[in-house]
Amino acid sequence: MQKFTPEKYIEFIIKNLVNHPEDIKISRIDGTKETIIEIRVHQEDVGKVIGKNGSVVRALRTIVSAIGNREKKNYILEVID
C-alpha cells in the first residue's frame, strides 16, 4: 500500500482549486516538535486557497491535523503569499 504524505493530500486538493496549478510549491520544514508545511501559489490564487473568511485553509489545516494525529506528529500549515 502506498503511503501518502500530508503534502500529497494538500497538493491534490489545491491543484483542483486554483487556476495556475503549475505554480504550486509545497515545502516541508521539519523541526524538533513540529513540522511546518508551506504552500506557495500564484498571486491570483491566494484568495482561493484561503477562502471566504479562511474557510478553505481552515479545512486544509483540519486535514493536515488529522494526518498528524494518525502519525503522532504535529503539522502546521502556512500559506505564503
PyRosetta script that sets phi, psi and omega in degrees:
from pyrosetta import init, pose_from_sequence

init()
pose = pose_from_sequence("MQKFTPEKYIEFIIKNLVNHPEDIKISRIDGTKETIIEIRVHQEDVGKVIGKNGSVVRALRTIVSAIGNREKKNYILEVID")
pose.set_psi(1, 133.6)
pose.set_omega(1, -178.3)
pose.set_phi(2, -80.6)
pose.set_psi(2, 133.0)
pose.set_omega(2, 179.5)
pose.set_phi(3, -93.3)
pose.set_psi(3, 127.4)
pose.set_omega(3, 178.1)
pose.set_phi(4, -97.9)
pose.set_psi(4, 137.7)
pose.set_omega(4, 177.7)
pose.set_phi(5, -89.1)
pose.set_psi(5, 162.4)
pose.set_omega(5, 176.4)
pose.set_phi(6, -57.3)
pose.set_psi(6, -33.5)
pose.set_omega(6, 179.8)
pose.set_phi(7, -62.6)
pose.set_psi(7, -39.3)
pose.set_omega(7, -179.9)
pose.set_phi(8, -66.5)
pose.set_psi(8, -42.3)
pose.set_omega(8, 177.5)
pose.set_phi(9, -60.8)
pose.set_psi(9, -49.4)
pose.set_omega(9, -178.0)
pose.set_phi(10, -63.2)
pose.set_psi(10, -43.3)
pose.set_omega(10, 179.9)
pose.set_phi(11, -60.6)
pose.set_psi(11, -43.0)
pose.set_omega(11, 179.5)
pose.set_phi(12, -60.6)
pose.set_psi(12, -45.7)
pose.set_omega(12, -178.4)
pose.set_phi(13, -66.7)
pose.set_psi(13, -47.6)
pose.set_omega(13, -176.0)
pose.set_phi(14, -66.4)
pose.set_psi(14, -37.3)
pose.set_omega(14, 179.4)
pose.set_phi(15, -59.1)
pose.set_psi(15, -29.8)
pose.set_omega(15, -179.9)
pose.set_phi(16, -87.2)
pose.set_psi(16, -3.9)
pose.set_omega(16, 179.6)
pose.set_phi(17, -100.8)
pose.set_psi(17, -33.7)
pose.set_omega(17, -167.4)
pose.set_phi(18, -96.5)
pose.set_psi(18, 163.7)
pose.set_omega(18, 177.0)
pose.set_phi(19, -87.9)
pose.set_psi(19, -19.9)
pose.set_omega(19, -178.0)
pose.set_phi(20, -122.9)
pose.set_psi(20, 70.9)
pose.set_omega(20, -177.4)
pose.set_phi(21, -64.9)
pose.set_psi(21, -21.2)
pose.set_omega(21, -179.9)
pose.set_phi(22, -71.3)
pose.set_psi(22, -17.0)
pose.set_omega(22, -178.7)
pose.set_phi(23, -94.4)
pose.set_psi(23, 6.2)
pose.set_omega(23, -179.7)
pose.set_phi(24, -75.7)
pose.set_psi(24, 129.9)
pose.set_omega(24, 175.5)
pose.set_phi(25, -131.3)
pose.set_psi(25, 121.7)
pose.set_omega(25, 179.4)
pose.set_phi(26, -118.8)
pose.set_psi(26, 124.0)
pose.set_omega(26, 179.0)
pose.set_phi(27, -122.9)
pose.set_psi(27, 154.9)
pose.set_omega(27, -176.7)
pose.set_phi(28, -122.8)
pose.set_psi(28, 128.6)
pose.set_omega(28, 178.2)
pose.set_phi(29, -118.2)
pose.set_psi(29, 107.9)
pose.set_omega(29, -178.8)
pose.set_phi(30, -83.6)
pose.set_psi(30, 128.9)
pose.set_omega(30, 175.7)
pose.set_phi(31, -116.9)
pose.set_psi(31, -178.1)
pose.set_omega(31, -179.3)
pose.set_phi(32, -74.5)
pose.set_psi(32, -36.7)
pose.set_omega(32, -177.9)
pose.set_phi(33, -108.9)
pose.set_psi(33, -21.2)
pose.set_omega(33, -176.8)
pose.set_phi(34, -149.2)
pose.set_psi(34, 161.1)
pose.set_omega(34, 177.2)
pose.set_phi(35, -118.9)
pose.set_psi(35, 127.0)
pose.set_omega(35, -179.9)
pose.set_phi(36, -99.0)
pose.set_psi(36, 130.2)
pose.set_omega(36, 175.6)
pose.set_phi(37, -110.6)
pose.set_psi(37, 115.8)
pose.set_omega(37, -178.6)
pose.set_phi(38, -101.1)
pose.set_psi(38, 134.2)
pose.set_omega(38, 178.6)
pose.set_phi(39, -115.1)
pose.set_psi(39, 128.0)
pose.set_omega(39, 173.9)
pose.set_phi(40, -122.8)
pose.set_psi(40, 130.1)
pose.set_omega(40, 178.8)
pose.set_phi(41, -131.1)
pose.set_psi(41, 171.0)
pose.set_omega(41, 176.3)
pose.set_phi(42, -58.0)
pose.set_psi(42, 146.1)
pose.set_omega(42, -175.6)
pose.set_phi(43, -55.6)
pose.set_psi(43, -36.1)
pose.set_omega(43, 179.3)
pose.set_phi(44, -68.5)
pose.set_psi(44, -23.0)
pose.set_omega(44, -174.7)
pose.set_phi(45, -95.9)
pose.set_psi(45, -4.3)
pose.set_omega(45, -177.4)
pose.set_phi(46, -58.6)
pose.set_psi(46, -43.1)
pose.set_omega(46, 179.9)
pose.set_phi(47, -62.3)
pose.set_psi(47, -35.2)
pose.set_omega(47, 178.8)
pose.set_phi(48, -69.2)
pose.set_psi(48, -36.3)
pose.set_omega(48, -179.7)
pose.set_phi(49, -73.0)
pose.set_psi(49, -36.1)
pose.set_omega(49, 179.0)
pose.set_phi(50, -76.6)
pose.set_psi(50, -43.8)
pose.set_omega(50, 179.2)
pose.set_phi(51, 82.1)
pose.set_psi(51, 169.9)
pose.set_omega(51, 179.8)
pose.set_phi(52, -67.6)
pose.set_psi(52, 124.2)
pose.set_omega(52, -177.3)
pose.set_phi(53, 56.4)
pose.set_psi(53, 25.5)
pose.set_omega(53, 176.7)
pose.set_phi(54, 78.3)
pose.set_psi(54, 17.1)
pose.set_omega(54, -174.1)
pose.set_phi(55, -66.2)
pose.set_psi(55, -38.9)
pose.set_omega(55, -177.4)
pose.set_phi(56, -70.9)
pose.set_psi(56, -47.6)
pose.set_omega(56, -179.3)
pose.set_phi(57, -65.8)
pose.set_psi(57, -31.9)
pose.set_omega(57, 176.6)
pose.set_phi(58, -65.0)
pose.set_psi(58, -41.3)
pose.set_omega(58, 177.7)
pose.set_phi(59, -65.5)
pose.set_psi(59, -40.4)
pose.set_omega(59, 177.3)
pose.set_phi(60, -63.2)
pose.set_psi(60, -40.2)
pose.set_omega(60, 178.1)
pose.set_phi(61, -65.3)
pose.set_psi(61, -35.1)
pose.set_omega(61, 177.1)
pose.set_phi(62, -64.4)
pose.set_psi(62, -42.3)
pose.set_omega(62, 178.3)
pose.set_phi(63, -62.7)
pose.set_psi(63, -46.6)
pose.set_omega(63, -179.5)
pose.set_phi(64, -63.8)
pose.set_psi(64, -38.5)
pose.set_omega(64, 178.5)
pose.set_phi(65, -64.4)
pose.set_psi(65, -40.9)
pose.set_omega(65, 178.4)
pose.set_phi(66, -64.0)
pose.set_psi(66, -40.6)
pose.set_omega(66, 176.8)
pose.set_phi(67, -63.3)
pose.set_psi(67, -42.7)
pose.set_omega(67, 178.5)
pose.set_phi(68, -61.7)
pose.set_psi(68, -40.1)
pose.set_omega(68, 177.8)
pose.set_phi(69, -62.7)
pose.set_psi(69, -40.2)
pose.set_omega(69, 179.3)
pose.set_phi(70, -65.5)
pose.set_psi(70, -37.5)
pose.set_omega(70, -177.6)
pose.set_phi(71, -92.6)
pose.set_psi(71, -1.1)
pose.set_omega(71, -177.4)
pose.set_phi(72, 59.7)
pose.set_psi(72, 44.6)
pose.set_omega(72, 178.5)
pose.set_phi(73, -131.7)
pose.set_psi(73, 160.4)
pose.set_omega(73, 179.3)
pose.set_phi(74, -111.3)
pose.set_psi(74, 111.9)
pose.set_omega(74, 179.6)
pose.set_phi(75, -106.7)
pose.set_psi(75, 141.9)
pose.set_omega(75, 174.5)
pose.set_phi(76, -123.4)
pose.set_psi(76, 129.7)
pose.set_omega(76, -178.3)
pose.set_phi(77, -105.5)
pose.set_psi(77, 127.1)
pose.set_omega(77, -179.4)
pose.set_phi(78, -126.8)
pose.set_psi(78, 135.8)
pose.set_omega(78, 173.5)
pose.set_phi(79, -101.4)
pose.set_psi(79, 119.8)
pose.set_omega(79, -178.8)
pose.set_phi(80, -101.3)
pose.set_psi(80, 126.0)
pose.set_omega(80, 179.2)
pose.set_phi(81, -108.9)
pose.dump_pdb("model.pdb")
